[in-house]
Amino acid sequence: MDDLEKAVLISFDASGAPALKSQAIAYIQQIKENPLICRICIEKLFFCKLVQVQFWCLQCLHDVLSVKYSSIAPEEKSFIRKSLFSMACYETANVSDDNMVRILGAPPFVKNKLAQVFVTLICFEYPSVWPSLFIDFIANLGKGAIVVDMFCRILSSLDEELISLEYPRKKDEIVIAGRIKDAMRAQCVGQIANAWYNIATMYKNVNPELCCCVLNCMKGYVAWIDIGLIVNDAFTSLLFELILAEGSSDQLRAATADVFLAVVSKRMDPKNKLSLLHSLQLRRIFGLVMENSDTVLFSSVATLLTGYATELLECSQCLSIDGDKELSFELLNEVLPSVFHIIQSDEADSNFSIVKFLSDYVGTMKGLHVLKEVQILHVGKILEVIRAKIQYDPTYRDNLDILDKIGRDEEDRMVEFRKDFFVLMRTVARVAPDLTYMFVRNSLVRALSSLEESSVEEVEASISLVYELGESLTDEAMRNGNSLLQEMVQILLSTKFPCYASRIVALVYLDTVTRYLKLILENTQYIPIALRAFLDERGICHPNSVVSRRAGYLFMRAVKILRPKLMPYTEAILQNLQDVVTQFTKMNSLPKELPGSEDGSHIFEAIGLLIGMEELPPEKQYNYLSSLLTPLGQQVEKILVNGKSQNYEELSPDIRCVHQIIVAVIALSKGFNPKMVIARPTISHLFKQALEIFLEVLVVFPNIELVRSKVTSFIHRMVEILGVSVLSYLPKALEQLVTLSEPKDLVGLLVLLNQLICKFGATIHGMLEEVYPVIASKVLIALQKIDNQGESCSCPEEIRELQELQKLFVTFLHVIATHNLSSVFITSKSSQLLESMMQLLLYSCCNHKDIPVRKACVQIFIQLIKDWCTDHSGKEKVPGFQNFVLEAFALNCCLYSVLDKSFDFHDANTLSLFGEILTAQIVMYEKLSNAFLLHFVSKGLSNVHCPRDFSEEYCLKLQGNDVKSLKSVYQSLIENVRLQQNGSLVFR
């Protein structure tokens, strides 16, 4: 063993010492730089038995040929060529030595590397230098299986490394592949095909593995050689003999199926393709998919038949002649039963899109008034496929019930997976509605009637089909529902079975009942059993809390839809819900996590809708509402008494209980119409009592945000349903809320005040005078954290909260100004805040990144100018305001901010802002007359070097009160000044 062999062995040894390995690699690299490296490698290949050395030498040859071929001397190239050919064809290369090694006896990975090196040589030398390459090789195939094996490896490597388009190719590789294919077509493809035939015939019985190699090699070449070389009497007969031979190995039969697949997948003109598919007579192998589906043979034949069916379907879509279409459908109808069997066996190839194929097939039936018998049969099979495919895997049954991470992932996967199948089902329903309805009905009946045989997954899938059937129904079709639809709804409502305990079954059941509520509304006989479905263990009383809460939400939706017909059932419903209502606010039954969107409160909204009906007699309505609100209020009062002597934490049971009760009462109030509440004093009295109690929560628990936010929400609701009678309760509420200073709390308070102003206007002027200075000072202090760029050194969440506060505060000022309440800004308590407020508004209307906020600020200024500026030279209402408007607002907002290149006239929001800026100028001229005009022109337009003719035209249009012309002139003026300054001026 010489030094090179030792170095190679060390470099391949994963467990060797790192230092020694580095030395070996360095030595090997030095050898690779030797000009005689090719001869060194070839000599080693002929005489060294170490497979690591053989592999390294072949890799080295591959690298040298790939990178340095053009610089290798001609005689050296000839030596390499002859040597490689000798190795591949089991020749001696004129070397007479008993120690010579036959490389074809090496392990497969070494032979594959030899094939790769050979292909590299083909890329450079075929056909220009070595035109007889393939003919020379074919002449040596008689030497036996070992040379045939190498021949197949070289052809397979040529396909994988260069020709096959299954892998991305560079442009130069595509050019080389084209050159080689053209030469092979002209010189040797026929001989190669004959060689394949002879080899397969010779070795099919004695060496099936070698026969497999030939077939695997063939399939890559079918796509670009003359199809007649494969599809002929002799070769086709041989292929059928191989695939149908029951005694043969599954691998050999599967390889034959892959060749057939390559044939049927060959790109051709549709008419010629149909002729080819017809001539193959593949019906002889349809029966193979009825055998054991766990074999490699089944998988390959399945891929073949689905590919064959896809090609036939494409032919039918492309061909227009009736005879050709009929033939394509005749062949397609023959193979479809096998395809359906393959799909239901879950053995379809991953590249075969089941939904696309079936959708395309169903698409061929669109527009047909009557389906043929075979089409009806196939539609039924498609529906069976859909039902089978949408079923959950029973393996995940427990995970889906408890909805752990595995169950959640599986549910998410199935939701996505099912979408396409449900779309397919709706397509089938449009093509064959009667058949689809009957299939879904029969599936439901079978699943619900044979509970011992039906699994949870079958029941869930059958109900899901009913649900999806309603997806495409119009409201009219839903209300009128045909007899089968009505029958399905009746079956759903009247049947109870153990599977309802399953979460996935219970959820789809409730969703399906909800989907058909409009049909139930038109068929009042179903209403009692529909209500029971929501109220018993199938719904609200379900042991799974997720199902129970979902049922509460869906019941609320049901009450909304069925409300006109529910009067006779109100008493019974309320009795059924007593335990649920009690349970919702029990301290020992509160959820461990705070409730989300389906928190169980929808039950109270449903109750509110029921007892809030105007048709209900006032006395009965009062009794119902009192029986709910009184005990809840007493429960809160008890906690409040304890709260005065104890320090409660945010998530203590008592606090959570108060939270739940307020949530419940808010939901309950949603069912009451404001006009009716005002018209019925006894009802409004009950809500006022609740308001009094909940306002006390703010006093006792002022720092607990969980309940404070809910009390605020309740006040919002009471403002809507109690009207002006709520005003007497507001001072107490505001007294507590104005003490808050956090941005999030201030935002909530501003939202409430905006609602009050919009609802009651000037009625709350006095209250607002007291509240405004307190709130405004807190907000202005908080907003000081934002610098001139609207950024902050605080954390991102705080930045977001401050930005939200700024927007809400602008809205608050806008609401005050536009509701004739601007005098609030200039009271003795508020006047000290006026300067800060004005600077905030001025900066925002010029710089805020949110255009609607800038627009709102301009509108505030417009209203304040109208309210505070005198008509001509009279006494100022607000000293200094007129000067501020002229010096600051007019120039900075109405001119400089518009000149900024960020002011985009192509943006719709910006154009709207521009319109408000023009309105501001018109109002300033109306209120200040020439004082505005002279100042704006002399201090503004002149300062930005506006051409005189533009200034004069602007003045004329403004004085003429021609808004449309003024807009056009002012925009032209701005664009002209921008052009002059070339965007270089920064005015602010």
N, C-alpha and C positions, 0 to 999 in steps of 0.2 A: 504493500500500500504506500503510494508516494504522498508527498506533502499536500498536493491538491486534493486528493481523495480524502485525506485526513481532515483538511480544512472544511471540505464540504460536509462531511459527517458531523463535525463540531458545530457548524452553522445550523444544521437541521436538528440538533439536540436541544430540546426545550429546557432540559434540566441541567445543562452544562453551566460552568462558571462564567459569569458575564465578561470578565476580563479576557478569558481564553476565547470566548465566542467573538468578542470584538476584534481580537487579533486575527482569528480565522477569516472573518468577513473582510477585513482590510487586505489580507493576503489574496483572497478570491477576487476582490475588486482589482487588485494589481495584475492578476493573471488575465482578467477580462480585457485589459488594455493592451495585451500582447497582440501584435499584428497577425500572429499565426493562431489566434484563439479558435478559429473555425476548425482548423486541422487538429488542434489539441482536443477539442470537444468530440469530433468525429472518431478520432482514435480511441478515446475513452468509451464511446458508445459501442465500438466494435470489440473492445477487450475487457471492459470493467463490468463486473457482475453486480456491483452495488447499485440498488435502485435509486438511492438518493443522488448518487453521482450521475446516473443516467438522466434523471429528471433535471438536475442542475444544468447538464450539458445541453439538453434540448431547449431549456429556457434561455440559455445563453445564446444558442443559435438563433432562436426566435427574435431575441433583442437585437442581435447584430444584423440580421436580415431586414428587420423592420426599420432600423435607423440608418444603417450604413450600406445598404445594398448597392446604391449607385457608385460607391467608391471602391467596391470590391473588384479585384482584377478578373478579367474574363476567364482565365484558366482556373482561378479559385472558385468562381461561380460554377464552372463545369464540374469541378471536384465535389463541391457541395451537392449539386444536383444528382450526380451519379451515386454518391454515397447515400443520400436520403432515399433515392429510389431503390437502391440495393437493400437497405434496411426494411423498407415497406414491403418489398416483393420477395423477401427471404432469399436474396442473392448473396454471393460471397464477396462481391466488389473486388475480384481479382486478388483477394488476400488468402493465402494458404497457411493456415495456422490452426492447430487443434484447439487452441485456447480462445478462439473467436466466439464472441457472444452473439446470440440471435435476439435482437431487441424485441421481436414479436412475441417472445416468450415472457416478456416482462409483465408486471401487473397492469390492469386497465388504465390507471392514471398516467403511466408512462406512455402507453400506446396512444392515449388521447392527446398527450403533449406532442408526440411525434406527428400525429395528424394535424395539429395546429401549426407546427413548423412547416409541414408540407403545404398547407393552405397558404401560408405566408409566401412561399416560393411560387405557388400558382398565381398569386396576385401580381407578381412582378414579371413572370415569364410566360404565362399562357395568354394568348396563343402565339405571340410574336417570337419568343425564343424557343419554346418547347411545344409546338403545335400537336405533337403526337402523344402528349402526356397520358390522356385517358385511354387511348387505344393501346398504348404500351402497357398500361396497368391491367387492362382487360385481358391481354394476352397472357398474363401471369396468374389469372384466377384459377387455372387448372392445378396450381400447386397445392390447393387444398383450403380447408376452412380457415386456417390462420391468416392467409393472404386475403381471402374474401372478407374476413372480419375487419382487416386493416382498410380495405377498399371502402367498406361501409362507413368506417370511422372518418375517413378522409372526406367522403361525400357529405356526411352529416355535419362535420366541422365546417366545411365550405358553406353549407346552408346557414348554419348558426352564426358563423363569424362574419359573413359577408352578404349573402343573398337574401335571407328571410327579412321581410319587412315587419315582422312582429317586434323587432327591436329598433330603436331610433338609430338612423344612419347619417353619417356626414355626407356632404355633397360629393366629395371625391370617392367615398366608398360606393355610393350609388352608381357613379360613372364606371368604376372598375367592375362592379357586379354586372352592369349592363354589357360591358365588353365580353366578360367571361360567358354570360348566358348566350349572347349572340353567337359566339364561337362554338359553344357546345351544341346549340341547335343545329348549326351548319355542319359540324364534324362528327359528333359522337353520341348525341342523345339517344338515337335509335339503338346503337350498340349497347349503351348503358341499360336501356329498358330491356333489351333481350337478355342481358346479363342478369338483371333482377329476376326476370321470369325463370331463367335456367337455374339460378341459385335456389329460388324458392321451391321449384319443382324437385331439385336434387336433395335439398336438406330438410324438407318439411317433415319428414318422418324420422330421419337419422339425427338431425341436429336442429330441433325446433327453436332453440335460442338464437342460432345464427339466422334462421328464417325470419325471426322477429326483428333482428337487426336490419335485415334487408328491407322489410316492410316499413320499419320506422324511418329508414333512410329515404325510401320512396316518397312518403307523404309530403316531405318538404319540397319536392320537385314537381309535383302534380300541378301546382299553381301556375307554372310558367312553361311547361313543355307541352307538346301536342297531345291533347287528351286521347287521341286515337291510339297512342302508344300504350295506354293503360286500359282504356275502354275498348276492348276488342274481344272477339269470341274466346280466344285462348286465355288471355289474361283474366277476363271477367269470370270465366269458368273456374280458373284456378282460385281466384279470390273467394268465390262462393264455396268451393270445395273446402278451403281452409276455415272459413267462418262457421260452416255448418257441420264440420267434422266433430262429432260429440266426443270422440276419444282424444282429440287434440288438447293441448294445454290452453287454459283460459288466456294466458298472456299472448299466445300466438293468434288466437281468435280475436282478442281485443285489438292487437296490432293491425289485423286485417280490417276491422271496423274503422280504425283510424284512417286507413287508406281510402276506404269508401267515403268517409267524411270529407277527406281532402278533395275527392272527385266531385261530390255534390256541392262543395263550397266554392269550386273554381268559378271565378268571375267570367261571365259570358253574356252574350245577347240573350234576352229573356226567351225568345222563341227557340234558339238553339239549346238553351239551358233546359227548357221544358222537354225537348226531344231527348236530351241526354238523360234526364231524370226518369222519363218514361221507359227508355231502353234498358235502364239498370235492373228493373223488375225487383226492387228491394223488398217487395211484400213477402218474399221468401224468408226474410230474417225477422219479420215483425214478432214472431212467436218467441224469439230469444229473450225478450224483456219480460216474459211471463215466468221465466225461471228464477232461480235464487238471486235476489236483488243485492246480496252482500258481496258478489263477485266482481272482479275487475272487468269481466266480460260484460256484465249487465251495465256497468257504468259507461263503457265505451259504446255499446250498442245504443244506450239511451241518448248519449251525445250525438251519435249518428242520426238517429230518428228525429230528434228535435231539430237538428240542423237541416235534415231533409224536408221536414214539414215547413220550416221557416223559408227555405228556398222556394218551395211550391207556393206558399202564400205570397211571396214577393212576385213570383211569375204571374199569379192571378191578378195582382194589382197593376202590373205593367202591361199585360196583354189586353188588346181590345177586341180581337176577333173572337166571336162566340165559341167556335170550335176549340180554340186554344184555352179559353177560359173554362169551358166545360171539362176539358181534359185535366187542367190543373186542379180544379175542385174535385174531380173524380179521384185523382191520386191523393189529394189532401184528405178527403173523407176516408180513404182506406187506412191512412197512417194515424189519424187523430185518436182512435181508441187506444192505440199503443202510447201515444203522447200523453193522454190523460192518465194512463196507468203509471207512466214514468213520473209525472208531476206529483201524483198522489203518493208515490213511493219515496218522494224527497230525493230522487237520484238525478234530477236534471242538472246539467252542467252549470257552473256558476256564471258562465258567459251567456247562458240562455235566459232571456228576460221573459219569465212566465206571463207577467201582466201585459207586456207589450205584445207578445205573440197572440194571446187570447183577445186583447183589445182590438188588434188589427183584424183578427178573424171575425169578431162580432161586427166590426165596421163594415165588413163585406155584406152584411144583412140589412144595413140601413137603407130605408126607402122601399123595402120589400113589404107588400101588403099581407102576403101569406108566406109563412116559412115552410120549407119542404120537411118531410118527415125526418130525414137525416139531420137537418139543421136543428130541428126541435130536440132531437136526441143529444146533439152536441151542446146545445145551450144548457140542457139539464146537467150534462157532465161539467160544464164550466161552473155552474152554480155549486155543484158538489165540490169542485176544486176550491172555490172561494170559501165555502164553509169549512173545509178541512184546513186551509192555510191560515185562517184567522183564529184558529183555536190556540189557546195558551198551552205551553208545555206543562204537563202535570208535575214534572220535576220541581217546578217553582211554586207549587200550590201553597205551601205553608209560608214561603217568603212573601208571596203576594197578599196573603191574608194579614200578616203582621206588618207588611210593608217595610221590611228592613232594607239595607242598601242593595242587596241582591234583587229583592222584589221590586224596588223602585227602578233599578236599571232595566230589569226585564220588562216592566210595564212601559217605560219610556221607549224601549226598543220596539215593542209590539205596537204601540200607538203609531210610531213612524212607519213600521212595516205594513200595517193594515191599510194605511191611507190609499195606496194604489189599488188594493183589492176592493175597497169600498167604492172607489171611482168606477172600477170595472163593473161592479154589481149594478150601479146606477145606469151604466151604459146598457147593460143587458136588459134592465127593466124598461128602458125606452124602446128597445128593439122587440122585446117579447114580454110585455107587461103581464099578461094573464099567466103565462108560464112562470114568471118570477114570483108573482103573488102566491101562486099555488105551491111552488117549491118552498118559499119562506114559511107559509102556513103549515105545510106538512112537516117541515123541520121542527117548528115550534111544538106541534102536537106530539111528534115522536119523542122529543127531548123531555117534555113535561109529563107524558103519560107513562113512560117506562123508566121511572126514576131509579130502579135498581140497576138498569143497564146504562143509563146516561150518566156521564161524568159531569163534574162541575164545569169543565172546559166546554163540553158539548152544549150544555144549557146556556152558558154565557155567550157562546158563538151564535146560537139560534136566536136569542133575544137581541143580540147585536144586529143581526140581519133585519129584524123587525124595525129596530131603531133607524138603521140606514135607509130602509125603504121609505121612511117619511122625510128623508133629507131633501128629496127633489120634488116633494108634493107642494102644490100651491095651497094657499089658505082655503080656497074654494074646494079643491080636491080633498083636503084634510077634513073639512066640515062635512062634505057629502059622503066621504069614505065608502068605497064599494063594499059588497057583502063580505068578501074575504078579509078586508082590512078590519071591518067591524068585528068579525069573528075572532081575529087575532087579538084585538084589544080586549074583547070579553074573556078570552082564554087567559090572557096575562093577568087581568084583574081578579079573576075568580079562582085561580089556582094557587095553592100553597104547597111548597115542597121544601125538603131539607136543604137544598142547595142555596136557599136564601141566606143561610148562615155565612156563606162565602162572601167576602168583601166585593170581589169583582162581579159576582152575579147580582148582588144587592144593588150595587151602584148602577149597572147598566139597566137593571129592571126599573129603577126609579126614574132614570133619565128617559127611558122609553115611554113610560106612563106619562111623564111630563110632556114629551114630544107630541102625544096624541090628545092633549087636553081639549083642543078645539073640536075634535071629533066627539069627545065626551060631552062637551057643552051642548052640542046639537042632539045628542042622544042621552037625555037626562036619566034614563034608567040605569046608566053606568055610574052616575055620580056617587051613590052610596058606597059601591064597592071600590071606586077609585079613592074615596076618602079613607076607607079602611086600609087600603094598601099603603097610604102615607102614614097612618096613625098607629098601625100595629107593629109587630116585630119585623115586618119587612121594611119598615121605614124608621120613624122617629124612635121606636122602642127597640131598634136593632141593637144587639150587644156590642157591635163595633162602633166606637164613638165617632169615627170618621164618617161611617155610613149614616149614623143618627143625625149628625150635624148637616150632612148633605141633604138628608131627607127633610130637615127643617127648612132649609133654603128652598128646596123644590116645592115643599108644601106651600110656602109663601107665594111662590109663582103660580101655583095651582089656584090658590084663593083669589089672586088677582084676576085670573082668567075666568074662573067659575063663579065669581062673586055674585053676579045677578041671580044665580040659581041656588045660592047657599043659605038663604034665610031659614028654610025649614030645618036645616041641620046645625044651626049655630049652637043650640043648647047642647046637643050631643057632642059636638067637636070640643067645646070648652070643658066638658066633663072628662073627655078622653085626655085632654092636655093638662089636667090639674097636676098630676105627678111630675110631668116634664117641667112645668112652670116652677113648681116648688124646688125641684132638683137643680134648676139653673142657678139659683141664688144661694143654695146651701153652702155654708162655709167648708164643710167637710167633703164636698163633691166638686170643688173648683178644679179646673184643669191645671196640670203642673206648669204648662206654658201659657202665656197670655194669649187670648183668643185672636184668631186672624179673621179673614173675610167671612168664612163659614164658622162663626163662633157660637152658634146656637141661638143667637138673638133673633134670628129670622122667625122663630116661632112666635115671638111677641109681635113682630110686624104683621104676621098672618092673623093673630088674634085682634090686633088693632083694625085690620081691614074688615074683619067680621063684625066686630061690635061698633065700628065707626060708620056703618051703613046708615044713611039717613032714613031708610025705611024702618029701622028698628025704633020702637016706641021709646020716647025719652026716659021714662022711668026704668024700663028694662035696661036701656043703655047705661044709665047711671049705676044701676046695681052691678052690672057686669064690670064696669070700669072701676068702681069703688072696691069691689072684691079683689081686684088685682093691685090697685095702687095703695090702698090703705095698709095691708100687711107689709108691703115692700117699704113704704114710708116709715112704718113703726120699726122695722128692722134697721133702717139707716139711723133713726133717732136713737135707738139703743146703742149703736156703735159710736154715735157722736157723744153721748153721755160718757161712755168709757174713754173716748178719745181726749176729752178735756183733762183727764188725770193721767194719761199714759202717752208715751212717745212711740208712735207707730212707725215701723219701717215701710219702705215703698211697696214691698211685696208681702206684707203680713196678711194672714187670712182675712182679717176684718177689712183692710183696705181693698183687697181683691174682691171681697163681697160687695162693698159699696160700688166699686167699679162695675161689677156685673149688673147690679140693680139699676144704676143709671143707664147703662147700655140697653137694658131691657125696656125701660120706660121711654127712652128715645125711640127705640124701634116701635113700641106700642103706639106712640103719638103719630107715627107716619101714616097710620090708617085713618086719621081724622082730618076731615076737610075743615079749613079755617073758618069758612062761613058758617058751617054747622056748629062749630065749637062756640063761636061768638053768639049765635042765635040760641044756644042752650046753656044758660048760666050755670046750671048744676054741673055740666061737663067741664066748663072752663074753671069752675071753682076747684074741682079735683086736681086739675093740672097746676093751678096756682098753689095749692097746698104742697104738691110735689116740688114745685119751684122753690117755695120757702124752705123746705127741708134741705134741698140740694144746695141752696145758697149758703146754708149754715155749714156745709162741708168745706166751703172756701174759707170760712172763719176758723174752723177747728183744724183743718189740714191744709194750711196755706202753701206749704212747701212741697206737697206731694203731687208731682206733675201728672201721675197716672189718673188720679180722680179729678184734678183741677181741669185738665183738658176735656174730660167728659162732661163736667158741669158746664163749661163754656159751650160745648156742642149742644147741650140741653137748652141753654139760653137761646142759642140760634134757633132752635126748633120752636121754642115758646114765642119768640118774636113773630114767627110766621103764623102760628095758630091762635095766639091770644090777642094780637094786634095792640092797640094803644093801651089796653089794660095792663100790659106787661111793664109799662114805663115806671110805675111806682116801685117796682122791684129792682130796677137797674142801678140806682145809686149804691145799694148795698153790694151788688156784684162788682161794680166798677171800683168801689172803694178798696176791695181786696185785690182786684186784678191790676190796678195801676201801681201797686207796690212792687211789681215784678220788673226785673231789669235785664234778664237774659234775652238775646235776640229772638230765640224761638218763642218765648212767652210774649214778647212784644208783637211779634207777627200775628199770633192768635188774637191778641187784644185789638190790633188794627183791623183785622178781618171782621170782628164783631162790631166795631164802631162803624165801619163802612156799611155793614148791613143796617145798622140803626139809622144812619143818616139817610140812606136810600129809602128806607121804609117810612120814616117819620119826618124827615126834612127839618124845617124850622122849629117843629115842636120840641126838639131836644136842644135848642140853642143854649139855654141856660146850663143844662147838664154838660154840654160840650165846652162851654167857657171854662168850667171848672176842671175838666179832664184834660183838655188839649195841652196846656202848658206843662203839665206833669209828664205826659207821654212824649211830647215833642222834645223836651229837654233830655229825657232818657235816650231817645232814638238818636238825637244829634251827638250825644256823648259817645254812644256805641259806634256810630258811623265814622267817628274820628280815627278809628283804627284802620280805615281804608285810606291809602294814600292817593295821590293825584292820578295814578295809573289804574286805580281800582283794584290794587293788589294789597296784600297784607303779609306781615311776617308771621301771622298765626297759622294754625294748621288748616288744611284744605276744607275740612268740615266747617270750621268757624268762618272761613272766607265765604263759603256757600251760604251760610246762615245770614251773614251780614249783607251779602248781595240781595238775598231774598227780602231782608228787612228794608233795604233801601228802596226796592221796587214797591213794596207794600206802603211805605211811608209816602212815596210820591203819589200812589193811588189814593191814599188817605187825604192828602192835601188837595188832590184833584176833585175828589168827591165833595169836600168842604166847599171849595171854590165854586163848583158848578151847581151847588144846591143853595145858593144865596146865603152862605154862612161865612163869607170872607171876613166879616167883622170880628170873628173869633180870633183872627190873627193879630188884631190891633188893640185888644183889651189891655188894661193896665198890667195884668199878670202875664200876658203873652208878648207884649211889645219888646221885651228884652231879648226874645228869641227870633225877632223878625230878621235881623241882619244875617244870622246864621242860616235861617231858612232860605233867604233870598240867594245867598251864595251857593247853597246846595242846589237850588233850582237852576241857577245860572250855569253852574258847572255841568249839571246833568243834561240840560237842554243843548249844550255845546259838545259834550264829550262822551256821554254814556254810550257804551257799545251796543246797548239794546235800543233800537230805533223807536219802538213803541213808547219806551220810557221818555225819550227825548221829546216825542210828540206830545205826551201828557204834560210835560213841564212847560212846553210852549203854550198849550191850551190854558194852563194855570195862569201864566203871565197875561194872556189875552183877557181872561176873566177879571184879574186884578186891575188891569189897566182900565177896563170898563167900569169897575167899581170905585177905584181910588183916584183916577185922574180927572181933573176938572175939564169942562168943555173948552174953555179958552184961557183966560187969565185970572180966574177966580182963585180963592184960597185953597191950598192943597189939603186934601183929606188926610193924607199920610205924609208928613214932612219928609223930604228927601227922596220919596219914591219916584217922582217924576224925573228927577235928575238921574237916578239909578237906571231907570228905563232907557233914557236917552244915551247915557255914557256907557252903560254896561250891557244891557240886554240888546238894544238895537244894533250896536256895532258887533259885539261878540257873537251873538246868536244869529241875527238876521243877515250878517255879512261875512264875518271871518270864518265862522263854522261852515258856511255854505261854500266858501272858496277853497276849503281844505279838500285835497284830492280824494280823501276817503268818502266824501259826500257824492254818492253814485246816483246819477240821474236815470240810470237804466234799471235801478232797483225799485220795485213797486212800493215798498215800505218807505223808502227814502223820498220818493215822489210825494207820498202822502204827507210826510213831515214838511217837505218844501211848501205844500199847499197851506199848512198851518202857519209857517213862517211868513208867507205872503199875507195871510189873514191878520197876523199880528201887526204887520206894517200898515195895513189898511186901518185897523183899529187905532193904532198910534196916530195916524194922520187925522182920523175923525176926532180924537180926543185932544190932541196937542197941536193940530193944524200945522202951520208953517214952522213952528218951533222944531218939530220932528224933522220935517223935510230939509230945512236949512242945515241942521246938525248932521243928518245922515249923509247929505251930499258933501258938505265941507269937511267933516271929520272922518267920514267913512270912505265914500267913493273916491274922493280926491286923494286920500291917503294911499289907496291901492292903485292909483294911477289909472282910474277908469276913464276911457275916452269921453270927451265932453258930449258928443252927440248921443252916446248911450245914456249918460246921466240925464240929459234933457228929455230924452224919450221916456225914461223911467218916471220922471216927475210928471210928465203929461199924462201918462197912463194911470198913475196913482191918483192924481187929482181928478181924472175923468171917471174913477171908480169902475173901470173896465177890467174886471178880475181876470178874464181869460187872456186878454191882450197883455195885461201886466205880468202874468205868469210867463208868457212866451218871451217878453222883453227882458225880464229880470234873469231868466235862465240864459238867454243869449249874452247878457251883460256879464254874468258870472263866468261863462265859458270863454268869453273874450279876454277877461282879466287873467284867468288861469293861463291862457295861451301866451299872453304877454310875459307873465312871470315864469312860465315854463315849470311851474310846480315848485319853484325854489323858495317862495316866501312862506314863513310860518308866522301867522298873526297872533296865535294864542300862546 
